[in-house]
Amino acid sequence: MKDLMGEAPLLSLSVLHLENSEYNNCASKLKNCYLCFDVDYLEDCYYIGNSMQSKSCFDGELISHSEYCYECYNCQKCHSLLYCTDCENCQNLAFCHGCTGCSNCLFCFNQTRKEYCINNTQYTKEEYEKRRGEILSKQGYPEMLAYFQKKRKEFPVKYMHGTNNDSCNGDYIYHSRNAYNSFEGDNLEDCKNTFYLFNCKNCQDYLIYGDNSSFVYQSLAT
C-alpha cells in the first residue's frame, strides 16, 4: 500500500460541489468562498477553517450554524459576533468568551442568558449603549483585543468544549453519543479516534468529512 501511494499521482485539491469558490481545499458544498479549509456548507465566507453550515463569516475557526462572525473561534448558532470564543446561541457580542444564550454584551466571560452587560456587569439598555459607545470611541481594536486576551485568563477553562453529549470524551464535540477520543465533531454516534467529522455512526480512526457515513475504518477525507 505504501509503495502504491508513492507511485500513484495525488490530487491537487480535495473539493466537491463548489460554486464561485476558488483557492479552497478539503471542502465541499461552498458558494462564494475564498481560502477556506476543512469546511462544508459555507456561503460568502473568507479565511475559515474547520467549520460548517455558516454564512458571511470571516477569519474564524470552528464556526457552526452561524452568520456574520468575524475573528471568532468555536462559536455555534451565533449571529453578529466580533472577536468571540467558545460562545453558543448568542448575538451582537464583542470580545466575549464562554457565553451561552447572550445578546448585546461586551467584554463578558462565562455568562448565560445575559443581555446588555459589560465586563459581566448588568446595565439597562440605555446605559449599555452609552457605555459601549464611549468604550469604542476611546479605544482601538488592538487595545481592546489585548485587554480581552488578558482578562480571559482570569476565568476558569472548561475541561471539554461541547453540549448535548452522552458518554463522550475528547474536545469540541456536540450533539453526540458514545464518541471517544474524538475532536471537532458534531452528531457522532458510537465513534472512536476521530477528527472533524459530522453525521457519522460506528466509525473509528477516521479523519475529516463524514457527512452521513457509517462503518468507516482508518480513512481520511471521505
Backbone torsions as a table, in degrees:
resi	resn	phi	psi	omega
1	MET	NA	-43.2	179.6
2	LYS	-63.3	-43.3	179.4
3	ASP	-64.1	-40.3	-179.5
4	LEU	-64.4	-43.0	179.3
5	MET	-65.1	-31.6	178.8
6	GLY	-71.9	-25.7	-177.9
7	GLU	-95.1	-28.9	-176.0
8	ALA	-79.3	144.2	177.7
9	PRO	-67.0	151.3	-179.9
10	LEU	-106.5	148.6	175.8
11	LEU	-67.0	139.2	176.4
12	SER	-73.0	-31.6	-179.7
13	LEU	-139.4	151.7	173.6
14	SER	-118.5	88.3	-175.0
15	VAL	-137.2	158.5	-178.0
16	LEU	-154.4	131.7	175.5
17	HIS	56.7	62.9	177.7
18	LEU	-107.4	140.4	177.4
19	GLU	-125.6	118.0	-178.9
20	ASN	49.9	48.3	-175.3
21	SER	-140.6	86.2	177.5
22	GLU	-93.4	163.7	175.6
23	TYR	61.0	41.7	171.6
24	ASN	-121.9	159.8	178.7
25	ASN	-149.8	155.8	-174.0
26	CYS	49.3	55.5	-172.4
27	ALA	-141.8	152.8	175.9
28	SER	-148.0	148.7	174.7
29	LYS	57.0	58.0	178.2
30	LEU	-111.4	150.2	174.7
31	LYS	-138.1	124.1	178.5
32	ASN	56.0	51.3	-179.4
33	CYS	-121.4	155.3	-175.6
34	TYR	-144.9	129.6	178.3
35	LEU	52.2	57.6	175.5
36	CYS	-118.3	141.2	-174.1
37	PHE	-136.2	140.6	-176.7
38	ASP	54.9	57.2	-174.6
39	VAL	-137.4	159.0	178.7
40	ASP	-149.2	143.7	175.1
41	TYR	56.0	56.7	176.8
42	LEU	-115.3	153.7	176.6
43	GLU	-142.8	131.7	178.6
44	ASP	56.3	48.4	-179.0
45	CYS	-122.5	142.0	177.9
46	TYR	-127.3	140.1	172.7
47	TYR	56.5	55.0	-177.9
48	ILE	-120.0	142.4	177.5
49	GLY	-130.7	146.6	174.2
50	ASN	48.7	54.2	-174.9
51	SER	-139.1	165.4	-179.3
52	MET	-159.4	160.5	173.2
53	GLN	51.9	50.6	-177.1
54	SER	-139.4	160.0	-179.2
55	LYS	-134.7	145.0	171.9
56	SER	52.7	49.6	176.7
57	CYS	-117.8	148.6	-173.7
58	PHE	-139.6	141.0	174.5
59	ASP	52.7	58.4	-178.8
60	GLY	-142.6	171.3	177.8
61	GLU	-147.1	145.9	-177.3
62	LEU	57.4	49.6	176.9
63	ILE	-102.4	131.9	-176.6
64	SER	-140.7	132.8	175.9
65	HIS	50.9	48.1	-175.5
66	SER	-134.2	163.9	177.9
67	GLU	-140.6	147.5	174.7
68	TYR	54.0	54.0	176.0
69	CYS	-114.0	135.3	-178.7
70	TYR	-127.9	130.0	179.8
71	GLU	53.7	51.1	-179.5
72	CYS	-116.2	153.9	180.0
73	TYR	-134.8	127.3	179.0
74	ASN	54.8	63.0	176.9
75	CYS	-121.0	128.4	-176.1
76	GLN	-119.2	134.0	174.7
77	LYS	54.1	51.6	-176.8
78	CYS	-121.1	161.5	-178.8
79	HIS	-143.6	128.5	175.6
80	SER	60.6	63.6	177.2
81	LEU	-113.9	146.7	-179.9
82	LEU	-132.2	120.7	178.9
83	TYR	51.4	57.5	179.2
84	CYS	-121.2	152.4	179.2
85	THR	-135.2	142.9	174.3
86	ASP	53.6	49.5	179.3
87	CYS	-115.7	151.3	-178.9
88	GLU	-143.5	137.9	179.1
89	ASN	54.3	47.8	-177.7
90	CYS	-123.0	160.1	176.0
91	GLN	-149.0	147.6	177.6
92	ASN	56.1	52.9	176.8
93	LEU	-113.9	150.6	173.9
94	ALA	-140.0	131.3	178.2
95	PHE	55.0	53.6	179.2
96	CYS	-122.3	153.1	-177.9
97	HIS	-138.9	135.8	173.2
98	GLY	65.3	32.2	-177.8
99	CYS	-100.8	146.1	179.9
100	THR	-133.4	126.9	177.3
101	GLY	65.8	31.7	-176.9
102	CYS	-107.3	157.8	176.3
103	SER	-148.2	148.0	177.6
104	ASN	53.9	63.2	-179.7
105	CYS	-132.8	152.8	179.9
106	LEU	-137.0	130.6	-179.9
107	PHE	53.9	49.5	178.2
108	CYS	-112.3	148.8	-172.9
109	PHE	-137.1	130.0	175.5
110	ASN	53.8	45.2	179.5
111	GLN	-105.4	151.9	180.0
112	THR	-130.8	126.3	177.4
113	ARG	52.1	51.1	177.1
114	LYS	-111.8	154.3	178.2
115	GLU	-145.2	141.7	180.0
116	TYR	59.5	55.3	179.1
117	CYS	-122.0	145.9	172.9
118	ILE	-132.2	127.1	-177.4
119	ASN	53.2	43.2	179.2
120	ASN	61.3	21.2	177.7
121	THR	-112.5	131.1	-176.6
122	GLN	-79.5	137.1	176.1
123	TYR	-132.3	163.5	169.2
124	THR	-73.6	167.0	-179.9
125	LYS	-58.9	-43.0	-179.2
126	GLU	-66.6	-44.2	179.1
127	GLU	-63.4	-41.1	-179.2
128	TYR	-62.3	-48.5	-178.0
129	GLU	-63.3	-36.4	178.9
130	LYS	-67.7	-49.1	-177.8
131	ARG	-68.6	-36.6	177.8
132	ARG	-63.8	-42.5	178.0
133	GLY	-62.6	-39.0	178.8
134	GLU	-64.9	-42.2	-179.1
135	ILE	-65.4	-46.1	-177.4
136	LEU	-67.6	-27.7	-179.3
137	SER	-81.1	-23.3	-175.9
138	LYS	-97.1	-24.2	-175.5
139	GLN	-120.1	143.8	174.7
140	GLY	-87.5	168.3	-178.3
141	TYR	-62.8	-37.8	177.7
142	PRO	-60.3	-40.3	178.9
143	GLU	-67.6	-41.7	-179.7
144	MET	-68.2	-36.9	178.1
145	LEU	-66.5	-40.8	177.8
146	ALA	-63.2	-40.8	177.8
147	TYR	-64.7	-42.6	179.9
148	PHE	-61.8	-46.1	-178.8
149	GLN	-65.7	-36.2	177.7
150	LYS	-70.7	-43.7	-177.5
151	LYS	-67.0	-34.9	-177.5
152	ARG	-61.9	-29.7	-179.4
153	LYS	-69.8	-15.1	-179.6
154	GLU	-79.6	-10.1	-175.0
155	PHE	-109.9	148.9	-178.6
156	PRO	-64.1	151.6	-179.4
157	VAL	-109.1	136.2	178.7
158	LYS	-65.7	145.5	178.7
159	TYR	-70.2	-23.1	-179.6
160	MET	-152.0	136.5	177.0
161	HIS	-93.9	126.7	178.9
162	GLY	160.9	157.0	178.3
163	THR	-141.6	157.9	176.9
164	ASN	56.8	46.4	179.0
165	ASN	-114.1	155.2	176.6
166	ASP	-134.0	113.4	178.7
167	SER	58.0	61.5	179.5
168	CYS	-129.0	150.8	169.2
169	ASN	-144.2	159.2	-172.6
170	GLY	130.4	-132.4	177.3
171	ASP	-162.2	150.7	-179.4
172	TYR	55.4	52.1	178.6
173	ILE	-114.6	135.0	-176.0
174	TYR	-135.9	142.2	173.0
175	HIS	51.3	48.4	-174.5
176	SER	-128.7	163.2	-178.6
177	ARG	-140.7	129.1	179.9
178	ASN	54.3	51.2	175.4
179	ALA	-110.8	118.0	-172.9
180	TYR	-117.4	137.5	-177.9
181	ASN	50.5	46.0	-178.1
182	SER	-116.0	146.0	-174.3
183	PHE	-136.5	138.4	178.0
184	GLU	53.7	63.3	-178.9
185	GLY	-132.1	155.0	179.0
186	ASP	-141.9	130.8	178.0
187	ASN	60.3	55.6	176.5
188	LEU	-104.0	149.8	176.6
189	GLU	-144.2	126.4	178.5
190	ASP	54.9	54.3	179.8
191	CYS	-122.9	156.5	-178.1
192	LYS	-148.5	139.1	177.3
193	ASN	56.8	61.8	-177.9
194	THR	-126.0	159.2	177.8
195	PHE	-144.0	129.7	178.7
196	TYR	48.0	66.0	173.7
197	LEU	-124.1	155.0	172.6
198	PHE	-147.0	147.6	179.6
199	ASN	57.9	53.7	-177.8
200	CYS	-127.9	149.8	176.9
201	LYS	-134.4	142.0	173.1
202	ASN	53.1	51.5	178.8
203	CYS	-120.5	149.5	-179.9
204	GLN	-144.5	143.2	179.2
205	ASP	52.4	56.8	-169.6
206	TYR	-134.0	128.6	-176.8
207	LEU	-124.3	131.7	167.0
208	ILE	73.0	128.2	174.4
209	TYR	86.0	-108.9	-172.0
210	GLY	91.0	-97.1	178.4
211	ASP	51.4	78.4	178.2
212	ASN	70.2	36.1	175.2
213	SER	-99.5	155.4	177.3
214	SER	-150.5	150.6	179.1
215	PHE	53.6	50.3	176.1
216	VAL	-108.0	136.0	-176.8
217	TYR	-134.1	132.8	177.2
218	GLN	48.7	62.2	-178.7
219	SER	-134.1	160.3	-177.6
220	LEU	-138.4	132.3	173.3
221	ALA	54.4	55.4	176.8
222	THR	-129.4	NA	NA
